[in-house]
Amino acid sequence: MITEILGKIENDSLVSDVHLATGEHIAYRKNGDIVRDSNSAKISSEQLHAIVMDLMWWDTTRYEKFKTKKDADFSYVSNNHIPYRVNAYFSTGKLAVVLRKINRTARKLEELMFSDTAAAIKEKILQRKKGLYLVTGATGSGKSTSLVSMLEHINKQRKEHIITIEDPIEFVFTPDKCLISQREVGNDTASFANALRAAMREDPDIVFVGEIRDRETAESVLRMAESWHLVFSTLHTPSAAFTINRFISFFPPDIQSSVCERLADILTWVQSQMLVKTADKSQRIGVFEIMFATAWIRNNIKKRDISQINSLIETSAGSWMISMKKYAEKLLEKWLISHEVVDHISKQLRMN
């Protein structure tokens, strides 16, 4: 049944997610909106349990563990070789599943953003040997797509060792000039923090941590970047200022001053992003905020004067930076988005 469901949407580039719930019609997220397929039959509990078993490749041990824990994250590759990130869970006691479609090929940075922004990332970040690069935004804002593009660029340019630590693995890289080790939490390692500790002994040059979720992972990421590695990771935060505050908040108040000093020394770049509809509403396009850690930015982080960072980004266009508002205005100038979308972005930024 899952083959039939996925077969209907795999050639539709506007569909990003498939939603399956007991007693409901199949639903999709298409071009950012949830669309119910009222022509499909409602899915029974028996059918959905069979679908989950199918998605888990009929691994009964894994399935029983899921029923005990009540939710599970894992990856799945369809018969058409399309990868998916899957979350199975229970809602009001009934089984539900969400499948996020993953691109099979990495997109070039120039396809995702303005060429000058892409050039800045390649020149200022992707040639570096150490530092921390954070990509942030809400779920579904294109963080994974951006990071895959960056790592694939490195893969084609540098002769180094990339380690990825993910939960679950989404995009499977084919090694080019780089040696690539991909580790999945739960299958290849017990946790992000465990994998980061082990990575110190695995001769990495570049490390990608799927998400910073807790103090232990944040501390491990700091140590990794401090020990002359280039580290990429993500946070679910809407802007650079929020990202810095969120990172610091993982630590208890009595050591936050020292964390600010350490973060200021190794933070290189924060890229915050969201996806919005194009002017003709035919697809979605990225809107980005780029913060490069200049001496002024580092000094503000050390003093924990985070409130000044937004204005520093706004007034530092010559330092490879751009605010989300200005990026949206550039899109508007090219008629790629509408005035209504720019107004919506401005409203969201004021709320944040």
C-alpha positions as CSV (number, residue, x, y, z in Angstrom):
1,M,0.0,0.0,0.0
2,I,2.8,2.4,0.8
3,T,4.3,1.9,-2.6
4,E,1.0,3.0,-4.2
5,I,0.7,6.0,-1.9
6,L,4.2,7.3,-2.6
7,G,4.1,6.5,-6.3
8,K,1.4,9.1,-6.7
9,I,3.5,12.0,-5.4
10,E,7.1,11.1,-6.1
11,N,7.2,13.1,-9.4
12,D,5.5,16.1,-7.9
13,S,8.2,18.5,-6.8
14,L,5.7,20.6,-4.8
15,V,4.8,17.8,-2.4
16,S,7.2,17.7,0.6
17,D,5.3,15.5,3.1
18,V,2.8,12.7,3.3
19,H,0.5,12.5,6.3
20,L,-1.2,9.2,7.2
21,A,-3.6,8.9,10.2
22,T,-5.9,6.2,11.4
23,G,-9.5,6.8,10.2
24,E,-8.5,9.7,8.0
25,H,-8.0,10.4,4.3
26,I,-4.4,10.6,3.0
27,A,-3.1,14.2,3.3
28,Y,-0.1,15.9,1.7
29,R,1.8,19.1,2.3
30,K,1.9,20.7,-1.2
31,N,3.6,24.0,-1.8
32,G,3.5,24.7,2.0
33,D,-0.3,23.9,2.5
34,I,-1.9,20.7,3.8
35,V,-4.1,19.2,1.1
36,R,-6.5,16.3,1.9
37,D,-7.1,13.7,-0.8
38,S,-10.8,13.2,-0.3
39,N,-10.9,10.7,-3.2
40,S,-8.7,8.3,-1.2
41,A,-10.3,5.8,1.1
42,K,-9.9,6.5,4.9
43,I,-7.0,4.4,6.3
44,S,-7.9,1.7,8.8
45,S,-5.9,0.9,11.9
46,E,-4.9,-2.4,10.4
47,Q,-3.8,-0.9,7.2
48,L,-1.6,1.8,8.9
49,H,0.0,-0.8,11.2
50,A,0.9,-2.8,8.1
51,I,2.3,0.3,6.5
52,V,4.5,1.0,9.5
53,M,5.8,-2.6,9.4
54,D,6.5,-2.1,5.7
55,L,8.3,1.2,6.3
56,M,10.4,-0.6,9.0
57,W,11.2,-3.4,6.5
58,W,9.3,-5.9,8.6
59,D,11.8,-5.7,11.5
60,T,9.6,-7.0,14.3
61,T,12.0,-6.0,17.0
62,R,12.1,-2.5,15.8
63,Y,8.3,-2.4,15.5
64,E,7.8,-3.7,19.1
65,K,10.2,-1.1,20.4
66,F,8.2,1.6,18.6
67,K,4.9,0.3,20.1
68,T,6.5,0.6,23.6
69,K,8.1,4.0,23.1
70,K,5.0,5.3,21.2
71,D,7.1,7.3,18.6
72,A,10.0,6.6,16.3
73,D,12.2,8.5,13.8
74,F,13.8,6.5,11.0
75,S,14.6,6.6,7.3
76,Y,13.0,4.8,4.3
77,V,13.9,4.5,0.7
78,S,11.0,3.8,-1.8
79,N,11.0,1.4,-4.7
80,N,11.8,4.5,-6.9
81,H,14.9,5.1,-4.8
82,I,13.4,8.3,-3.2
83,P,14.6,8.7,0.4
84,Y,12.2,9.7,3.2
85,R,12.5,10.8,6.8
86,V,9.7,9.1,8.7
87,N,8.1,9.8,12.1
88,A,5.6,7.3,13.4
89,Y,3.6,8.3,16.5
90,F,0.3,8.0,18.3
91,S,-2.3,10.7,18.5
92,T,-5.3,10.2,20.9
93,G,-4.3,6.6,21.0
94,K,-4.4,6.2,17.2
95,L,-1.4,5.5,15.0
96,A,-0.2,8.2,12.6
97,V,2.8,8.6,10.3
98,V,4.5,11.5,8.5
99,L,6.9,11.0,5.7
100,R,9.2,13.9,4.6
101,K,10.5,13.5,1.0
102,I,14.2,14.1,0.7
103,N,15.9,15.2,-2.5
104,R,18.0,12.5,-4.2
105,T,20.5,14.9,-5.5
106,A,22.2,17.9,-3.8
107,R,21.2,21.2,-5.2
108,K,23.8,23.9,-5.8
109,L,23.9,26.8,-3.5
110,E,23.2,29.1,-6.4
111,E,19.9,27.4,-6.9
112,L,18.8,28.1,-3.3
113,M,19.9,31.7,-2.9
114,F,21.2,34.8,-4.6
115,S,24.5,34.2,-6.3
116,D,26.4,36.8,-4.2
117,T,25.2,35.1,-1.0
118,A,26.2,31.7,-2.4
119,A,29.6,33.1,-3.4
120,A,30.1,34.5,0.1
121,I,29.4,31.1,1.7
122,K,31.8,29.4,-0.6
123,E,34.6,32.0,0.0
124,K,34.1,32.8,3.7
125,I,33.0,29.4,5.1
126,L,33.4,26.4,3.0
127,Q,37.2,26.9,2.6
128,R,37.7,27.2,6.4
129,K,39.5,24.6,8.5
130,K,37.8,25.4,11.8
131,G,34.7,27.1,13.3
132,L,31.0,26.6,14.0
133,Y,28.4,27.2,11.3
134,L,24.8,27.1,12.4
135,V,21.8,26.9,10.0
136,T,18.5,27.7,11.8
137,G,14.8,28.0,11.1
138,A,11.5,26.3,11.7
139,T,10.8,22.7,10.7
140,G,10.4,22.6,7.0
141,S,12.4,25.8,6.3
142,G,14.9,24.0,4.1
143,K,17.8,23.7,6.6
144,S,18.7,20.1,5.5
145,T,18.6,21.2,1.8
146,S,21.1,24.0,2.5
147,L,23.4,21.8,4.6
148,V,23.4,19.0,2.0
149,S,24.4,21.6,-0.6
150,M,27.2,22.9,1.4
151,L,28.6,19.5,2.4
152,E,28.3,18.3,-1.2
153,H,30.3,21.3,-2.3
154,I,33.1,20.4,0.2
155,N,32.9,16.8,-1.0
156,K,33.7,17.9,-4.5
157,Q,36.4,20.4,-3.6
158,R,38.4,19.2,-0.6
159,K,40.3,16.0,0.2
160,E,39.2,15.5,3.8
161,H,37.1,13.4,6.1
162,I,33.5,14.4,6.7
163,I,31.6,12.8,9.6
164,T,27.8,13.3,9.8
165,I,25.8,12.5,12.9
166,E,22.0,12.4,12.2
167,D,18.7,11.2,13.6
168,P,17.9,9.7,11.2
169,I,20.2,9.8,8.2
170,E,18.4,11.7,5.4
171,F,20.6,12.3,2.4
172,V,23.1,9.6,1.6
173,F,26.3,11.1,0.2
174,T,28.5,9.5,-2.5
175,P,32.1,10.1,-1.6
176,D,33.9,12.2,-4.2
177,K,37.2,13.9,-3.1
178,C,36.2,13.4,0.6
179,L,36.0,10.3,2.7
180,I,32.5,10.4,4.3
181,S,31.3,8.6,7.4
182,Q,27.5,8.8,8.1
183,R,26.3,7.7,11.6
184,E,22.7,7.4,12.6
185,V,21.7,7.9,16.2
186,G,20.0,4.6,17.4
187,N,21.7,2.4,14.8
188,D,25.3,3.5,14.7
189,T,25.6,5.4,17.9
190,A,23.7,5.8,21.2
191,S,23.4,9.6,21.0
192,F,24.7,12.8,19.4
193,A,27.0,13.4,22.4
194,N,28.5,9.9,22.3
195,A,29.1,10.2,18.6
196,L,30.8,13.5,19.0
197,R,33.1,12.2,21.7
198,A,34.0,9.2,19.5
199,A,34.5,11.5,16.5
200,M,37.5,13.1,18.2
201,R,39.3,9.7,17.6
202,E,38.0,9.2,14.1
203,D,40.3,11.7,12.4
204,P,37.6,14.1,11.1
205,D,38.1,17.4,9.4
206,I,34.4,18.4,9.0
207,V,31.6,17.3,11.4
208,F,27.9,17.7,10.8
209,V,25.6,17.3,13.8
210,G,22.0,17.0,12.8
211,E,20.6,19.1,15.7
212,I,21.7,20.6,19.0
213,R,19.1,19.5,21.4
214,D,20.7,19.7,24.9
215,R,23.6,20.9,26.9
216,E,25.7,17.8,26.4
217,T,25.5,18.1,22.6
218,A,26.1,21.9,22.8
219,E,29.2,21.3,24.9
220,S,30.5,18.6,22.6
221,V,29.9,20.9,19.5
222,L,31.9,23.7,21.3
223,R,34.8,21.3,22.0
224,M,34.9,19.9,18.5
225,A,35.0,23.4,16.9
226,E,37.6,24.5,19.5
227,S,39.9,21.6,18.5
228,W,40.4,22.8,15.0
229,H,37.5,21.3,13.1
230,L,34.8,22.8,10.9
231,V,31.4,22.0,12.5
232,F,28.0,22.4,11.0
233,S,24.7,22.0,13.0
234,T,21.1,23.3,13.3
235,L,18.8,24.9,15.8
236,H,15.0,25.6,15.5
237,T,15.5,29.3,16.0
238,P,14.2,32.2,13.7
239,S,17.2,34.5,13.7
240,A,20.9,34.9,14.6
241,A,20.2,36.7,17.8
242,F,17.7,34.1,19.0
243,T,20.2,31.4,18.0
244,I,23.0,32.8,20.2
245,N,20.6,33.2,23.1
246,R,19.3,29.7,22.6
247,F,22.8,28.2,22.5
248,I,23.8,30.0,25.7
249,S,20.6,28.9,27.4
250,F,21.6,25.2,27.2
251,F,24.1,26.0,30.0
252,P,23.4,26.9,33.7
253,P,23.7,30.6,34.6
254,D,26.9,30.3,36.6
255,I,28.9,29.3,33.5
256,Q,27.1,31.2,30.8
257,S,29.7,34.0,30.8
258,S,32.5,31.5,29.9
259,V,30.2,29.9,27.3
260,C,29.8,33.4,25.7
261,E,33.6,33.7,25.5
262,R,34.0,30.3,24.0
263,L,31.1,30.7,21.5
264,A,32.4,34.1,20.4
265,D,35.8,32.6,19.7
266,I,34.6,29.8,17.4
267,L,31.3,30.9,15.9
268,T,31.8,31.7,12.3
269,W,28.4,32.1,10.7
270,V,24.7,31.9,11.5
271,Q,22.3,31.3,8.5
272,S,18.6,31.7,9.4
273,Q,16.0,30.9,6.8
274,M,12.3,30.4,6.0
275,L,10.4,29.3,2.9
276,V,7.7,31.5,1.4
277,K,5.5,31.3,-1.6
278,T,6.6,32.9,-4.9
279,A,4.6,35.8,-6.4
280,D,2.7,33.4,-8.7
281,K,2.2,31.0,-5.8
282,S,3.5,28.2,-8.0
283,Q,6.3,27.1,-5.6
284,R,8.3,28.2,-2.5
285,I,11.5,30.2,-2.3
286,G,14.1,30.7,0.5
287,V,14.5,33.9,2.5
288,F,17.7,34.2,4.4
289,E,19.4,36.1,7.2
290,I,23.2,35.8,7.1
291,M,25.3,36.8,10.1
292,F,29.1,36.6,9.8
293,A,31.0,36.7,13.1
294,T,32.9,40.0,12.6
295,A,35.0,41.4,15.4
296,W,32.0,43.6,16.4
297,I,29.7,40.6,16.5
298,R,32.2,38.6,18.6
299,N,32.6,41.4,21.0
300,N,28.8,41.7,21.5
301,I,28.6,37.9,22.1
302,K,31.3,38.1,24.7
303,K,29.5,40.9,26.5
304,R,26.2,39.1,25.9
305,D,24.8,42.2,24.4
306,I,22.8,40.2,22.0
307,S,20.2,43.0,21.5
308,Q,22.6,44.8,19.2
309,I,23.2,42.0,16.8
310,N,20.1,42.6,14.7
311,S,21.1,46.2,14.1
312,L,24.7,45.2,13.3
313,I,23.4,42.7,10.7
314,E,21.1,45.4,9.2
315,T,24.0,47.9,8.8
316,S,26.8,45.6,7.8
317,A,25.9,44.7,4.2
318,G,29.6,45.1,3.2
319,S,30.6,42.5,5.7
320,W,29.0,39.5,3.8
321,M,25.8,40.0,5.9
322,I,22.2,40.5,5.1
323,S,19.0,40.8,7.2
324,M,16.0,38.7,6.4
325,K,14.1,42.0,5.7
326,K,16.6,43.1,3.1
327,Y,16.8,39.7,1.5
328,A,13.0,39.7,1.1
329,E,13.2,43.2,-0.4
330,K,15.7,42.0,-2.9
331,L,13.3,39.2,-3.9
332,L,10.5,41.7,-4.2
333,E,12.6,43.9,-6.5
334,K,13.0,40.9,-8.9
335,W,9.2,40.2,-8.6
336,L,9.9,36.8,-7.1
337,I,7.6,37.4,-4.1
338,S,4.7,39.7,-3.4
339,H,4.3,42.8,-1.2
340,E,2.0,40.7,1.0
341,V,4.8,38.1,1.7
342,V,7.2,40.9,2.5
343,D,4.7,42.4,5.0
344,H,4.2,39.0,6.5
345,I,7.9,38.5,7.0
346,S,8.2,41.9,8.6
347,K,5.4,41.1,11.0
348,Q,7.0,37.8,11.9
349,L,10.4,39.5,12.6
350,R,8.7,42.1,14.8
351,M,7.0,39.3,16.8
352,N,10.4,37.6,17.3
